[in-house]
Amino acid sequence: MKGSYLHSALISSLLCAVLYLSAALYQADWGQRPLDYLHGMYALKTAAADRAIAADLPKLVLVSGSNAHYGIRCATIRERTGVYCVNGGTHAGISIDYLLDRARDWLRPGDIALLPLEFNHYTDRGIPSKFFIHYVQRYDRGYILQRPPLDQLRLWFGLPVSRLWERTTSKLLGKLPAEERAHAEEVGEYGDRLRNEPSDRNAIQAGYIAAAKPLPVLLGNAPTGHDSGARSIRRFIRWCRDHGVTPIATWPNALWFDEYHDEKPQQFFRAIAEFYDRLDVPLLGQPEGMMPDDRDLFFDSDYHLNRIGVDQQTDRVLDLLTPYLDDLKPRP
């Protein structure tokens, strides 16, 4: 009797898994505007890197979520220094491991990888967001198949059943979602964000900035260096050194609050500094000096600068980064 029950339970579990995975695969190619936009961004940024690779040019590659996309202008770095620069900032909603994995495709021996990573990357526990699961199921199933078994389970079976039901029925009923892709007029030749002038901001975006509060991650526990995100960063640093790439870190251009002088945020900042010190990776600048406190410099979130803010942040980064760029400059 017991064996029969276990056999039935196993068959039922396998059937449920097959039905779930079938639904996941069926809905995966059903569009979703942020996913399509991110995929378009990756295509344009990869094209920027490929142009340097084809010309055998050493380059500076920015690796982060969207704070670099909205924070540093590679076109300015190219113009002022002659160094080819790729703005690889994309989206912090995908995993830090994936951000770094994609960056490996852009980097070659002799390059510099600049890491202005968002603060949540240092405490990432390796649990994929729904956004990230949707993205790799739709656009990069090869990445899923390369992951360890537990990660594969999370990426194939991590969506809520209610979400699967909603998207599967929408596809069955032919409710085609609107597509939105990143275009060249929004992403420049070097991967920079365009159309982020202060005048481009609408009332809703301005409201996001007005309502911004200190980042919860900075008010919580400091990173220990043992979380999944920290392990991914360490693996990337080792990969860089094994492949002749120089890793350099700096702080993200998040909005500064006076509360960050308190003990918990200061512990968080010290933990990041100690993390890179143990890895013997240069960490450029100090948090308060790299994080603007003027809300008028931000575009639509507390990690996204407008054009004026980007120009100022690029100046700050260049002041600190210039001594490292000599080997990347073209020779007369």
KOLMI-67472 format. One line per field, with one value per residue (C-alpha): residue in three letters; y, z, x. Coordinates in steps of 0.02 Angstrom, whole numbers. Layout:
# KOLMI-67472
type c(ALA;...) $
py c(Y;...) $
pz c(Z;...) $
px c(X;...) $
END
This chain:
# KOLMI-67472
type c(MET;LYS;GLY;SER;TYR;LEU;HIS;SER;ALA;LEU;ILE;SER;SER;LEU;LEU;CYS;ALA;VAL;LEU;TYR;LEU;SER;ALA;ALA;LEU;TYR;GLN;ALA;ASP;TRP;GLY;GLN;ARG;PRO;LEU;ASP;TYR;LEU;HIS;GLY;MET;TYR;ALA;LEU;LYS;THR;ALA;ALA;ALA;ASP;ARG;ALA;ILE;ALA;ALA;ASP;LEU;PRO;LYS;LEU;VAL;LEU;VAL;SER;GLY;SER;ASN;ALA;HIS;TYR;GLY;ILE;ARG;CYS;ALA;THR;ILE;ARG;GLU;ARG;THR;GLY;VAL;TYR;CYS;VAL;ASN;GLY;GLY;THR;HIS;ALA;GLY;ILE;SER;ILE;ASP;TYR;LEU;LEU;ASP;ARG;ALA;ARG;ASP;TRP;LEU;ARG;PRO;GLY;ASP;ILE;ALA;LEU;LEU;PRO;LEU;GLU;PHE;ASN;HIS;TYR;THR;ASP;ARG;GLY;ILE;PRO;SER;LYS;PHE;PHE;ILE;HIS;TYR;VAL;GLN;ARG;TYR;ASP;ARG;GLY;TYR;ILE;LEU;GLN;ARG;PRO;PRO;LEU;ASP;GLN;LEU;ARG;LEU;TRP;PHE;GLY;LEU;PRO;VAL;SER;ARG;LEU;TRP;GLU;ARG;THR;THR;SER;LYS;LEU;LEU;GLY;LYS;LEU;PRO;ALA;GLU;GLU;ARG;ALA;HIS;ALA;GLU;GLU;VAL;GLY;GLU;TYR;GLY;ASP;ARG;LEU;ARG;ASN;GLU;PRO;SER;ASP;ARG;ASN;ALA;ILE;GLN;ALA;GLY;TYR;ILE;ALA;ALA;ALA;LYS;PRO;LEU;PRO;VAL;LEU;LEU;GLY;ASN;ALA;PRO;THR;GLY;HIS;ASP;SER;GLY;ALA;ARG;SER;ILE;ARG;ARG;PHE;ILE;ARG;TRP;CYS;ARG;ASP;HIS;GLY;VAL;THR;PRO;ILE;ALA;THR;TRP;PRO;ASN;ALA;LEU;TRP;PHE;ASP;GLU;TYR;HIS;ASP;GLU;LYS;PRO;GLN;GLN;PHE;PHE;ARG;ALA;ILE;ALA;GLU;PHE;TYR;ASP;ARG;LEU;ASP;VAL;PRO;LEU;LEU;GLY;GLN;PRO;GLU;GLY;MET;MET;PRO;ASP;ASP;ARG;ASP;LEU;PHE;PHE;ASP;SER;ASP;TYR;HIS;LEU;ASN;ARG;ILE;GLY;VAL;ASP;GLN;GLN;THR;ASP;ARG;VAL;LEU;ASP;LEU;LEU;THR;PRO;TYR;LEU;ASP;ASP;LEU;LYS;PRO;ARG;PRO) $
py c(0;118;77;108;277;329;271;374;525;512;498;646;750;711;751;918;957;915;1022;1167;1159;1144;1301;1390;1351;1392;1566;1606;1683;1789;1967;2077;2257;2271;2105;2154;2323;2244;2120;2265;2354;2201;2190;2372;2360;2198;2283;2423;2294;2196;2351;2368;2181;2182;2329;2245;2398;2383;2455;2507;2412;2471;2325;2356;2374;2530;2653;2654;2661;2820;2876;2875;2930;2824;2943;3078;2960;2915;3098;3157;3013;2921;2760;2653;2633;2519;2565;2391;2451;2359;2314;2273;2163;2023;1925;1986;1820;1850;2029;1968;1818;1929;2049;1909;1905;2088;2080;2033;2028;2204;2276;2359;2309;2450;2390;2525;2387;2424;2396;2252;2149;2128;2047;1950;1778;1697;1686;1739;1874;1842;1971;1875;1707;1778;1852;1696;1584;1699;1752;1647;1467;1421;1512;1406;1244;1298;1324;1198;1086;1187;1349;1264;1209;1388;1458;1331;1316;1484;1574;1579;1468;1620;1710;1560;1544;1728;1726;1555;1602;1770;1683;1556;1698;1795;1948;2010;2124;2283;2269;2397;2382;2488;2583;2673;2842;2792;2700;2784;2717;2667;2600;2762;2810;2952;3053;3086;3276;3358;3417;3236;3192;3184;3220;3038;3018;3180;3110;2957;3069;3180;3027;2939;2878;2797;2628;2490;2381;2513;2517;2328;2209;2240;2113;1971;1924;1750;1784;1720;1893;1913;1741;1788;1946;1849;1724;1867;1948;1782;1763;1938;1903;1734;1819;1973;2094;2225;2239;2406;2448;2609;2664;2676;2848;2823;2974;3021;3045;3116;2953;2869;2947;2830;2674;2541;2622;2660;2476;2430;2546;2481;2302;2339;2425;2278;2156;2236;2261;2073;2044;2174;2269;2460;2545;2721;2864;2872;2841;3019;3092;2975;2984;3151;3230;3348;3275;3393;3288;3130;3073;2942;2844;2865;2767;2860;3028;3152;3222;3357;3229;3109;3242;3280;3096;3059;3199;3123;2949;3011;3107;2945;2826;2922;2850;2675;2717;2744;2566;2583;2745;2734;2754;2894) $
pz c(0;49;-109;-216;-133;-160;-340;-370;-283;-391;-552;-500;-458;-624;-717;-628;-667;-851;-860;-772;-884;-1039;-988;-949;-1120;-1208;-1131;-1136;-1310;-1267;-1265;-1113;-1141;-1012;-1070;-1252;-1212;-1113;-1253;-1374;-1255;-1246;-1435;-1451;-1313;-1383;-1553;-1470;-1393;-1555;-1650;-1533;-1539;-1730;-1733;-1599;-1486;-1300;-1208;-1047;-1011;-880;-795;-686;-684;-749;-637;-760;-908;-832;-744;-849;-1030;-1128;-1276;-1164;-1105;-1285;-1337;-1194;-1179;-1344;-1249;-1325;-1195;-1188;-1072;-1020;-888;-911;-776;-591;-595;-678;-571;-535;-599;-766;-777;-755;-869;-1013;-980;-1009;-1191;-1210;-1129;-1204;-1136;-1103;-1064;-903;-821;-714;-586;-517;-453;-366;-178;-182;-286;-135;-32;-172;-108;-278;-283;-460;-482;-588;-711;-730;-748;-885;-972;-981;-1024;-1169;-1231;-1156;-1120;-1153;-993;-895;-964;-912;-730;-586;-561;-417;-517;-666;-558;-496;-672;-750;-605;-515;-585;-483;-553;-560;-672;-787;-798;-841;-980;-1050;-1063;-1139;-1274;-1305;-1325;-1439;-1327;-1407;-1288;-1352;-1392;-1341;-1394;-1365;-1523;-1581;-1544;-1360;-1344;-1418;-1515;-1356;-1263;-1172;-1126;-1233;-1210;-1026;-1031;-882;-1005;-1057;-884;-859;-702;-649;-662;-565;-432;-412;-373;-254;-157;-153;18;80;2;119;79;155;315;337;377;296;165;236;75;82;-7;-184;-258;-175;-235;-413;-402;-336;-478;-602;-527;-542;-721;-763;-697;-784;-949;-938;-893;-757;-634;-550;-436;-392;-305;-393;-424;-306;-225;-63;99;264;345;260;392;519;580;477;306;359;405;234;146;250;210;23;41;141;13;-130;-21;11;-176;-210;-326;-331;-265;-335;-229;-72;-61;-20;-154;-288;-239;-284;-155;-276;-332;-480;-556;-564;-703;-654;-506;-367;-472;-637;-672;-803;-934;-817;-680;-803;-859;-680;-634;-787;-734;-560;-629;-755;-622;-526;-674;-786;-708;-755;-937;-1004;-1069;-1163;-1252;-1436;-1474;-1592) $
px c(0;140;236;83;56;236;228;70;146;303;202;94;246;329;168;153;335;310;152;240;393;285;190;353;425;262;247;434;428;277;342;364;419;560;633;629;705;847;880;894;1014;1125;1130;1186;1315;1384;1400;1501;1619;1630;1688;1836;1873;1869;1991;2101;2084;2113;1963;1882;1720;1595;1508;1356;1169;1086;1179;1325;1207;1135;1293;1451;1472;1593;1586;1662;1799;1839;1843;1954;2075;2070;2029;1893;1756;1604;1462;1404;1281;1117;990;1013;858;955;1076;1252;1317;1232;1295;1472;1448;1393;1538;1662;1607;1655;1827;1994;2173;2237;2065;2007;1842;1772;1644;1527;1412;1247;1248;1124;1246;1360;1221;1136;1086;1075;885;835;703;549;616;779;692;582;733;841;693;652;823;964;917;1097;1145;1020;1092;1268;1219;1235;1083;1007;1020;939;793;770;776;658;535;550;398;237;100;-15;108;125;-64;-84;46;-4;-187;-141;-42;-180;-305;-188;-173;-13;84;165;350;478;656;809;856;1011;933;923;1089;1241;1389;1481;1329;1286;1109;1042;881;909;910;823;690;655;592;404;303;294;483;508;393;504;652;554;495;665;722;883;916;853;1004;1119;1017;1029;1170;1338;1395;1498;1585;1508;1343;1313;1340;1509;1562;1513;1617;1767;1752;1746;1902;1995;1934;1996;2170;2177;2133;2244;2103;2128;1981;1948;1802;1714;1554;1386;1311;1164;1080;1169;1071;1133;1075;1222;1335;1253;1340;1251;1282;1461;1484;1416;1539;1685;1638;1645;1813;1882;1811;1908;2061;2068;2056;2192;2073;2086;1928;1915;1849;1743;1555;1505;1617;1548;1363;1281;1165;1074;907;906;1046;938;824;696;767;894;1021;990;1071;1013;1132;1200;1228;1310;1433;1482;1497;1602;1721;1736;1769;1896;1993;2017;2033;2154;2314;2255;2217;2393;2410;2244;2285;2328;2512;2568) $
END
